[in-house]
Amino acid sequence: MILQGQIVDIQNKRIYKGEITIENGKISSITEAEHNVNHYILPGFVDAHIHIESSMLVPSEFARLAVTHGTVATVSDPHEIANVLGVKGVEFMIENGKKVPFKFNFGAPSCVPATTFESAGAVIDSDDIKILLENPDIKYLAEMMNYPGVLFNDDEVMKKIAWAKYFNKPVDGHAPGLRGDDVSKYIRAGISTDHECFTYDEALEKLQKGMKILIREGSAAKNFEALIDLLPEYFENMMFCSDDKHPDDLILNHINKLCARAVAKGIDVFKVLQAACINPVKHYNLDVGLLQVNDVADCIVVEDLKDFKTLQTYINGELVSDNGKPLIKPVSFTNLNNFDCTKKEILDFKVASSSDKIRVIEALEGQLVTNELIEDSLIEDGNLVSNTEKDILKITVVNRYNDQKPAMAFIKNFGLKEGAIASSVGHDSHNIIAVGVSDEMICKAVNLLIENKGGICAVTASEEKIVSLPVAGIMSDKDGETIGKQYADLDVMAKQLGSNLNAPYMTLSFMALLVIPSLKLSDKGLFNGTDFKFTPLEV
């Protein structure tokens, strides 16, 4: 097979008319040649950090959508399913991913559970990490979110890092806001990347101290604008990632969109493509071709170097996407789950109180961090209730692994005027999380998810809509196009209920994310991450 086009040689910073000969899945020759083909051939895009589960699709279905945007590989942390099902969940992701021509590169989840302050469905200890890292399918130790454990030399944490060093596999970081001597110690422990920087200065310090920085632009957390100005100088040490990408977004674009945005800012195209195509392959030692002779033929054909519209995607020399249509066929698999709680009563969500003031979580658009507010309470019949006029709504986290009393708090900026929304995609333990205008509506939404053993939903007094997620309570067993449309329809309903957030369900899912140092709600109560303690709802 011969491909003709404008060949983009990223590493030598040149573009020329040429031909690429592919034999037995590898590039046998690249030659300069005159022709009239004006499209561009370049290495495929790599998402340098993503939780496939966030797409609500199993890996094989994720691949079918991703290849249409020129993505040939991911560096994937199966942390989400691991918190539900442990090592068995990681094995499911690996095996499902192997059924399709796409290069998933899974890591060993380092923090299962993510913290000791919430209830997950499984534990992965240092002995499990050793076994996982022995597997050649495991490419790295996934994000070390327990940065306090690193700073205070926690025995289990340090054993996990030591095993990664023993097997000569990289260690991914997760240290939002960590600066000064603390981040220096974190880096010295052997941690090589961070995708959690949300300010220019934080990313700059980490780059100057030797870390690789990932520019994250997902469905909820969006740090592209804050960090992209670092790319021209530090392009050799930066990558692009999604972290979390909802299915409706994945239908529209992936890493190609970040390249287009970077080029539109006037950044040199070779530097942009270095971050998007080359750096992840070299940092993680991936078996992904870089458009060199004798490389496996993982390459894409794009219309131009402005919008990066993908015309064709090849993986191991196989055409897997043509003119926006995936050629990867759906595969069969067996569902697995871990969902063991019974339906709740409205009384379970009532909070008796006479307090004048309450602590309120302030959700921030496009950020995983939150703020803490002190607001006036609204009390009816001796119980704290949502105040829709002030956009202070009741939020709950319900343990889905056993029956416990729901944890309650209040949150601002969801904007709902009626009904409730809920999700069993609740990072990182994936308990049920719901927000609504009344105890009745919250209870209705929670019970709808319990009945379906997982999903995301929106309810009113007269209507209910759900996207069922029967695979571990976080992924669908349907195809990507179907789930993308269903999710988009559900997103519309949430906004019709009044939500003014760009991604209400993704934002909701992160309000239990205790590894981000802000006020959050776990299944055990309000958590003040800045000093690692639970705080009461009332002031």
N, C-alpha and C positions, 0 to 999 in steps of 0.2 A: 504494500500500500504506500502511496506517495501523497503527501500533503504539500500543497503550494500556498504561498502567502508571504506576507511581510514578517520575517522571523525576528522576534524580539529577544535579543541576547542580553538578558538583564545583567549578568555578571561582568560582561565586557562592555556594557553600556553602548550597544549599537543595534540598529535595525536595518535589515537588508532583505532584498528579494531572494527567495530561495526555495529549496525543496527538502522535505524531510522524508526519508525512506524508513518505513517501519516493517520489521520482520520478526515474527514470533513474539510479538508484544514489546519488542525493544527497538530503539532508534539505532539503525545500522549505519546511517550516514546523514549528514546535513551539508548541503552544498548550495553555493550561490547560483542562481539561475534566473534568467529573464522570463517574465510571464506577465499576464494582465490581471492577476488576482490581487485585489487591494486589501483584503482582510488581514488580520494579524494573528500570528501563532505564538503562544507563550506558555510557560508552565502553568499548571492548574493552581487555583487558589486553595489555601489551607486555613481553616478556622483554628487558631492557635489555642483556644480554650472554650469548650462548650459542654454543657450538660445536655446530651441528646434528649433526655427525658423532658426537658422544658418545652420541646416542640410538641409534646403530647403524642409523639409518634415513636414506634419502635425503630431501631436503627435502619432496618431495610427500607422502611417507608421514608425516613428522613433522607436517605440517600437518593431516592427517586426525585425528591424536590430539589435537593442541593445541587445535583449535577446540572440542572437546567440553568444555573447561575455560574457555572464554571468551577464549582468547588469539587475537588477530587479527593480531599482528605480532611480529617478533623483530628485534633488532639482532644480527646473526650474523657471527662471525669464522670464515671458512673456512680458518683456520690449519692445521687438522689435515690436510685433504686436500691443501692447498698444500705441506706438508712431504713428501708422498708424490709428488705429480704436478705441482707448480708451478702456473703460471698456468692450465694446462689444467684442473686440478682446480677452481680458482675458477670458471672458465667453466662447468664441468659443474653446479656448485651453483646458479649463477644461472639457467641454462637450465631445469634441472629444477624449480626453484622457480616459474618463470613459468608452468608448465603447470597450476597449481592456483590457486584464489581464496584466496590468503593473502599477507600482506605481509612477505616476507623482505627485510631490508635488510642486504646484505653489505658488509663492509669489505675494504680491501686489506691482506692480512697483512703486518705490518711486520718479522717476524723469521722468515724462512725461509732457512736453518735457524735454529732458536731460539738455538743457540750454536754456537761453532766446536769444541766439545768432544765432539760426537757426529756420527754419520753419518745424514743425511737423504737423501731421494730427489730433492730439487730445491733450487734456489736462486732467490729473488726479490730482485733488487737494486734500487737506486734508480731505474734506468731503467724496470724493470718496474713499479715503484710509480707512476711518472708515467703510464704507459699505463693502468694500472688506474684511477687516480683521475680520469682524463679521461672514463671511462665513467660516465654518469649513474646506472647501476645500482649503482655503488660509492659508498656514502654517507659513508665515514669511513676514516681510517687506523686499522687495528685495533691491539690492545693492544701498546704498546711495551715488550716484556719486557726488552729490552736496556737496562735503566736504567744499568748502568755505562757503556755507550756514550754515553748522554745526559750523564752526569756528566763524562765525559772527552772530550766533544766529538768522538766518532768521526765521521769524514767521511761515511761511508755512512749512518749513523743520522741525522745532522743533515740530510742531503739528503732523506731520506724525510719527515722532519717538515716541511722547507721546502716540499716539493711539496704536502703537505696544506694548509699555510697558503696557498699560491698558489691552490689550487682552493677555498679557503674551506670546508674540510671538517674536522670535529673530529678530534682525536687521542686515542685511548683509552690509558689507562695500565695498568701492571702493575708495582707496586713494593712487594711485601710487606715490611713492617718498615722501610721507608725513612722516616727521621725527620730533624728538625732542618734544618740548612743544605742537606743533600743533597736532601731532598724539596722544599725551596724552589727549588733550581736546576732540579729535574725539572719543577716546575710552570711556572717561567719559560720553559722551552723550548717551552711551548705545549701541554702535556699536561693534559687537562681532567678525566679520570675515574680512578677506581681501584676495582677489584672485589676486590682482594686483601687488604684490611684484616682482620686476625684478632683485634684488640683494640680496645676502646672508645677508649682514649687515642690510638692510632694514627689511627683514623678521625676523631676529634675534631680532631686537629691538622691533618689534611689538609682537612677541611671549613673550619676557621677560616682556612686559607691559600688558599681559593678553589676547591678541587676539588669535583667531584660524586662522591659515594660511593655505590656500589652494594652493597646488602645481598644477599649471595650465599647461596643455600641450594640446593645441588645434591645429586647422589647420593653424592658423597664429601665435598667441602668444604662445611661447614655453619657459617656465621657469623651466622645470624639472631639467636640469643640474645645474642651478644656485642655486636651493633651496634644492635638494634632500639630501645633506649632513647634513641638519638640522634634518632629520627624525629620526635617531637613538636616539637622546636625547629628541626630542620633539614629539614623535610619538602619544602621547595622545592628542595633540592639533593641529594635522595636518590632512588634507584630500586631496584627489585627485579630480581634476575637469578638464573639457574640455573647459568650457566657450563657445567656438564656435567650432563646428565640422562639416565639410563639408561631403556631402553624400558619396563621394568616400572613404574618410578616415573611415567613420563609417562602411562601408562594410568590411573593413579590420580588425579593432580592436576598442577597447574602453578602459575602465579602466583596463581591464586585461593586456593590453600592458604595462601600467605604473607599474603594479605589477611585471611583468617580468623584466623590466628594473631595478627596485629597487633591486630585489633579485639578479640580475646579478652583482650588485655592492657590494654584500656581506652583505646587510642589512638583519637583522633577519626577517624571513618570518612572524612571528607573529606581529611584529611591522608594517610591510608593510600592512598586512591584517587588522590590527586595523584601519589604515588610510582609507583603501579602503572599508571596510564593516561596521565597528562598529561606528566610530566617527560621521559620518553624521546622522546616525539613532538617536544617543543619543543627539547630539547638537540640531537638529531640531524637536526632539520628533516625529519621523516618525512611522507610522504603518507598520513597516517592521520587519520581523522575524530575529532573530540573532542565529538561530540554538540552541534554548533552548526548553525544554519541556514546552508545552502550548503556544509556539510562533506559529504564522502563519508560514506555511511551505514555506518560501522564501529562497530557497537554490539552490546551483549549484553543478554539478559534473564535476570535471576537471581531465585531464589526469595526470598532475603532478603539483608540486609546483615550477616549474621552468618557463615554458612557459605559464601556466594557460590556455591551450587550453580547451575550454568549450565543454563538451560532452552533458550535459543536463542542462536545466534551469527550475526550478519550481517556480511558483508564486501562493501563496495561495493553495499549493498542486497540482496545475494544471501544467502538462508538457507543456511548451510554446516554447521550442526549443529542438531539438533532432539532435545530430551530425551535428551541423552547419546549420540546416534548421529550420526556424521559423514555428511554428504551429499556430500562431496568424493569423486569416483571415483578409483580407482588409475590411474596413468598408466604407459605403457611407457617404457623407456629402455635405453640400451646400457651395459653394464658397462665399466669401465676400471680398470686395476690397474698396480702396479709391484712385483713380487715376484720376486726373482731370486737365491735361494740354494738350496743342495742340502741333503739330509737329513744330520743329524749322527750321530755315534757316541757311545756312552756315555763313551768315553775323553776326548772333547772337554770334558766337564764335570768331570773330576777335577782337583783342586788339590793337588799334592804340597807338603808342608810339615812342618816339625818345630816350628813356633812354638807356644808355650804360650798366647798371647793372640791374639785377632782383633778387628778392627773390625766392628761390627754396626750396621746401620741399624735404628732403632726406628721402626716405623710407628705413627702416632697416629690414633686413630679420629676421623673427621670433619675431618681436617686434611690439607693438602698438604705442610706442613712435616714434617720428621722430626727425630729426635735421633740422636746418635752414642754408641754404647755400646762399652765395652771388656769383652770376655767371655772366659772360658776356652774354648779350642778343644777339639774332639773329633776325634781322629785314628785312622783305621783303615787298616792296611797302608800307612802313610806318606802318607795323603791326608786332607785336611780333609773332614769329612762333617757332615750335618745332625744336630742334637741335639734330637729331638722332646720329650724330657723337660723340657728347658729352653726349648722353643719357639724355638730358634735354627736357622733353616732356610736352606738354600742357595738363592740367587736368581741368575738369569742374565739377561743381555740378549744376544740374538743378532741380528747385523746381517742384515736381510732383503733388502738391496739388492745384496749381493755376499757371497762366501764369506770369512769371517774367523773367527778363533778366538773362541768365546763369552767374554764378560766375566763374571766370577764375584764374588759377595760373599755375605754372610750377613745375614739379616733376622729381627727379632723382632716378635711379635704377630700373625702370620698363623694360628698355632695348628693347622696341619695335623698330623694323626696318621698319615695314610696318603696315598699318591698324590701328585698334583701338579696345579696349575692353571696355565694359560698364556693369553696374549693377544697379538694383534698390534696391539691398541690400546694403544700405549705412548707416552704423551706425551713429547716433542712430535714425535719423528722416526718414531714408530710402527714401531720394530723389535720383534722378539718378546721378550716378557718372561715369565719363568716362575719359580715357586717350588715346591719340593717336598721330600719327605722323603728322597729318594735320587737319585743320579745317573741311575739307570735310569728312575725315574718322570719326572724332568725331561726326559730325552732323549725319552721316549715322547710327552710333551705337546708339546714343541717340534716334533717331526717330524709330529705330527698337523696342526699349523697349517701347516707347510711344504707338506704334501700337498694341503691345501685352499686354499692361496694366501691365507690369512688367516682369522681367527676368534677365538673364545674357547672354551676347553675345560677339562674336568676329566678326569683319568684315574686309574685304579687298576691293579693287576696284572691284573684280570679285566674291567674295564669302561672304556669311554671315551665321553664325550659332548661334542658340539661344536655351537656356533652358527656356521655358516659366514658369513664376511663378504667376499664376492667383489668388492665395490665398493671399490677402493683398499685392500683388506685391512682396512677399518675400518667399512664399512656393508654392510647386507644388501640383497638384491634382492627380499626378501619384504615382505609387508604388516606394518604396525605391530603388529596384534593377535597375529599368529603369532610375531613376534620377541619381543614382550613376554612371551608365555607360555614360549617356549623359553629366554629369558634367565632368567626366574624359576625354571624347573626346574633350570637349570645353577647358579644361585645356591644353591638348596636342596642340590644335590649337594656344592658346595664346603663348605657348613656341615656336611653329614654327614661330610665328611672331617676335620672338626675346626675349621674356621675360625670364629673368634668375632667377626670384623669384620662390621659392618652391611652394608658393600658391598665384599666382598673383591676383586672384579674391578676396580671403579673405583679402589680403593686401590692395587692392583697396577699399574694403568696409570700411576699418578703416581710410582712409585718410580724412574722414569728422568727425572723432570722437573727438569732442571738449572737452570731459571730461578728455582726456589724455593731460597733459600739454606740448604741443609741437606745432609746426607750422602745422596747418591743414587748410582745405578749407571747409567752409559751403556754403550754398546757398546764403549767404550774403557777402562772400568774405574771403580773407586770415585772419586767426585768430591766434594771438599770445597768446597761452594759459597761458604762464608764467606770463603775466601781464594783461590778460583778456581784450584785445583790438584788433580791426581789424587793419591790416597794409596794406599799398598799395602794389600792385604787383611790381611796379618799385622801385628802390632805389633812 
